[in-house]
Structures are given as structure tokens and as C-alpha cells.
Amino acid sequence: MRERREQRIGELVTRGSLEREELSTAVFLVRAEVERRRGQWKIASLVATGLATGATVAYRLLGKASLAAKVGKAASTISVVVSLTRALLRVRRFW
């Protein structure tokens, strides 16, 4: 009986050793996958941030409320005023 118990303990130690090695390998593989995914998400985050920043800058520069749009509206208004002034000055010559 003692011999059987020692044999059983030996088998359990061997089995535990094998399972520990398999578990270690599985944990290593999962960790490598997590690190790979983390890298992918980091790159995706950087790209999304760059796109959002670019879109914000483009909107600020070219959108309806941008300085360029305001200058364009002002230039159109000034152009109309200058044209009307010239027309009035030409008409005035005849009177």
C-alpha cells in the first residue's frame, strides 16, 4: 500500500509538472497576443487622433465660421460697395 501511495504521488507530481508547463506556455501566448493587440490599438488611437485633429483644423480654417470665410464675406461686401461707389461717381460726372 505504501508503494502504491508513493507511485500515485510520483504520478501526480509528474502530471502537475506537465500541466504547469502547459499553463505557462498558454499564459505566454496570451500575453504575447495581448501585447500585439495593445500595439494595434495604440496605432489606431494615434491615427484617429491625427484624423480628428486634421478635421478640426480644416474646419477652423475652411468652415463657415472660419477666419477665411469671414474675410471672404467681407471681401465680397467691400467689392460690392466699391463697385457701387465707382458707378455713382461715373453717374455724377454727367450731372
KOLGUDO-245671 format. One record per residue (C-alpha): residue number from 0; residue in one letter; x, y, z. Coordinates in pm, 1 decimal, padded with zeros to 6 digits. Example, Ala and Ser with C-alpha at 12.3 -4.5 7.8 and 13.67 -1.06 7.14 Angstrom:
# KOLGUDO-245671
<pt k="0" r="a" u="01230.0" v="-00450.0" w="00780.0"/>
<pt k="1" r="s" u="01367.0" v="-00106.0" w="00714.0"/>
//
This chain:
# KOLGUDO-245671
<pt k="0" r="m" u="00000.0" v="00000.0" w="00000.0"/>
<pt k="1" r="r" u="00282.5" v="00239.5" w="00081.1"/>
<pt k="2" r="e" u="00440.7" v="00162.8" w="-00252.5"/>
<pt k="3" r="r" u="00113.0" v="00235.7" w="-00431.4"/>
<pt k="4" r="r" u="00080.8" v="00569.0" w="-00246.5"/>
<pt k="5" r="e" u="00436.5" v="00673.5" w="-00340.7"/>
<pt k="6" r="q" u="00372.0" v="00573.8" w="-00701.0"/>
<pt k="7" r="r" u="00049.8" v="00776.1" w="-00702.6"/>
<pt k="8" r="i" u="00230.4" v="01078.5" w="-00555.1"/>
<pt k="9" r="g" u="00502.3" v="01045.2" w="-00821.0"/>
<pt k="10" r="e" u="00240.6" v="01033.1" w="-01095.3"/>
<pt k="11" r="l" u="00067.3" v="01340.1" w="-00951.2"/>
<pt k="12" r="v" u="00397.6" v="01530.6" w="-00930.0"/>
<pt k="13" r="t" u="00475.7" v="01444.5" w="-01292.9"/>
<pt k="14" r="r" u="00124.9" v="01539.3" w="-01401.5"/>
<pt k="15" r="g" u="00144.6" v="01867.9" w="-01207.5"/>
<pt k="16" r="s" u="00476.9" v="01945.2" w="-01370.3"/>
<pt k="17" r="l" u="00338.4" v="01885.1" w="-01719.0"/>
<pt k="18" r="e" u="00023.8" v="02088.4" w="-01651.3"/>
<pt k="19" r="r" u="00230.5" v="02373.4" w="-01506.0"/>
<pt k="20" r="e" u="00444.1" v="02377.2" w="-01822.1"/>
<pt k="21" r="e" u="00133.6" v="02377.9" w="-02045.1"/>
<pt k="22" r="l" u="-00020.5" v="02655.5" w="-01838.5"/>
<pt k="23" r="s" u="00299.7" v="02857.2" w="-01857.6"/>
<pt k="24" r="t" u="00306.6" v="02820.9" w="-02236.2"/>
<pt k="25" r="a" u="-00060.0" v="02921.1" w="-02264.7"/>
<pt k="26" r="v" u="-00008.1" v="03228.0" w="-02043.3"/>
<pt k="27" r="f" u="00295.8" v="03329.0" w="-02250.9"/>
<pt k="28" r="l" u="00094.9" v="03301.3" w="-02574.1"/>
<pt k="29" r="v" u="-00197.2" v="03500.8" w="-02431.4"/>
<pt k="30" r="r" u="00040.5" v="03768.5" w="-02304.4"/>
<pt k="31" r="a" u="00206.0" v="03795.2" w="-02646.4"/>
<pt k="32" r="e" u="-00135.9" v="03831.4" w="-02810.5"/>
<pt k="33" r="v" u="-00240.3" v="04099.5" w="-02560.4"/>
<pt k="34" r="e" u="00079.1" v="04294.1" w="-02627.4"/>
<pt k="35" r="r" u="00023.6" v="04267.2" w="-03002.4"/>
<pt k="36" r="r" u="-00334.6" v="04391.0" w="-02968.7"/>
<pt k="37" r="r" u="-00223.5" v="04671.3" w="-02740.8"/>
<pt k="38" r="g" u="00018.3" v="04786.7" w="-03009.5"/>
<pt k="39" r="q" u="-00256.2" v="04776.6" w="-03272.3"/>
<pt k="40" r="w" u="-00491.6" v="04980.4" w="-03053.1"/>
<pt k="41" r="k" u="-00218.1" v="05232.3" w="-02981.5"/>
<pt k="42" r="i" u="-00155.6" v="05282.7" w="-03354.1"/>
<pt k="43" r="a" u="-00531.0" v="05305.4" w="-03421.4"/>
<pt k="44" r="s" u="-00562.9" v="05562.2" w="-03143.7"/>
<pt k="45" r="l" u="-00280.7" v="05772.3" w="-03287.7"/>
<pt k="46" r="v" u="-00434.5" v="05759.3" w="-03635.4"/>
<pt k="47" r="a" u="-00781.3" v="05851.8" w="-03504.6"/>
<pt k="48" r="t" u="-00636.2" v="06139.9" w="-03302.5"/>
<pt k="49" r="g" u="-00447.2" v="06267.0" w="-03607.3"/>
<pt k="50" r="l" u="-00757.8" v="06249.3" w="-03824.4"/>
<pt k="51" r="a" u="-00969.9" v="06426.6" w="-03565.0"/>
<pt k="52" r="t" u="-00708.0" v="06697.2" w="-03524.2"/>
<pt k="53" r="g" u="-00678.8" v="06739.9" w="-03900.9"/>
<pt k="54" r="a" u="-01054.9" v="06761.6" w="-03939.9"/>
<pt k="55" r="t" u="-01077.9" v="07018.4" w="-03660.8"/>
<pt k="56" r="v" u="-00803.0" v="07230.3" w="-03812.8"/>
<pt k="57" r="a" u="-00960.8" v="07206.6" w="-04159.3"/>
<pt k="58" r="y" u="-01299.5" v="07307.3" w="-04020.5"/>
<pt k="59" r="r" u="-01147.4" v="07600.4" w="-03832.9"/>
<pt k="60" r="l" u="-00962.2" v="07713.8" w="-04144.4"/>
<pt k="61" r="l" u="-01227.9" v="07642.4" w="-04406.2"/>
<pt k="62" r="g" u="-01561.3" v="07612.7" w="-04222.6"/>
<pt k="63" r="k" u="-01849.6" v="07861.2" w="-04217.1"/>
<pt k="64" r="a" u="-01724.6" v="08036.1" w="-03904.0"/>
<pt k="65" r="s" u="-01357.8" v="08040.2" w="-04005.4"/>
<pt k="66" r="l" u="-01149.2" v="08349.8" w="-04049.4"/>
<pt k="67" r="a" u="-01114.9" v="08271.6" w="-04420.6"/>
<pt k="68" r="a" u="-01493.7" v="08259.0" w="-04458.7"/>
<pt k="69" r="k" u="-01531.6" v="08587.8" w="-04270.9"/>
<pt k="70" r="v" u="-01264.1" v="08752.9" w="-04484.0"/>
<pt k="71" r="g" u="-01432.4" v="08617.0" w="-04797.1"/>
<pt k="72" r="k" u="-01768.4" v="08761.0" w="-04691.6"/>
<pt k="73" r="a" u="-01608.1" v="09092.4" w="-04602.2"/>
<pt k="74" r="a" u="-01422.5" v="09098.6" w="-04935.1"/>
<pt k="75" r="s" u="-01747.3" v="09036.1" w="-05122.4"/>
<pt k="76" r="t" u="-01918.7" v="09314.2" w="-04931.1"/>
<pt k="77" r="i" u="-01629.2" v="09553.1" w="-04988.3"/>
<pt k="78" r="s" u="-01624.2" v="09462.8" w="-05356.9"/>
<pt k="79" r="v" u="-01994.5" v="09544.3" w="-05391.4"/>
<pt k="80" r="v" u="-01950.8" v="09874.7" w="-05204.3"/>
<pt k="81" r="v" u="-01651.2" v="09974.3" w="-05418.1"/>
<pt k="82" r="s" u="-01836.8" v="09886.7" w="-05738.5"/>
<pt k="83" r="l" u="-02141.4" v="10088.7" w="-05634.0"/>
<pt k="84" r="t" u="-01918.7" v="10382.9" w="-05538.6"/>
<pt k="85" r="r" u="-01748.7" v="10377.2" w="-05878.7"/>
<pt k="86" r="a" u="-02083.5" v="10358.4" w="-06051.9"/>
<pt k="87" r="l" u="-02214.4" v="10655.5" w="-05853.9"/>
<pt k="88" r="l" u="-01900.8" v="10856.8" w="-05931.4"/>
<pt k="89" r="r" u="-01941.7" v="10787.6" w="-06302.7"/>
<pt k="90" r="v" u="-02306.6" v="10883.4" w="-06298.2"/>
<pt k="91" r="r" u="-02227.1" v="11201.0" w="-06103.1"/>
<pt k="92" r="r" u="-01998.3" v="11321.9" w="-06381.1"/>
<pt k="93" r="f" u="-02299.5" v="11352.8" w="-06608.3"/>
<pt k="94" r="w" u="-02492.4" v="11577.0" w="-06366.7"/>
//
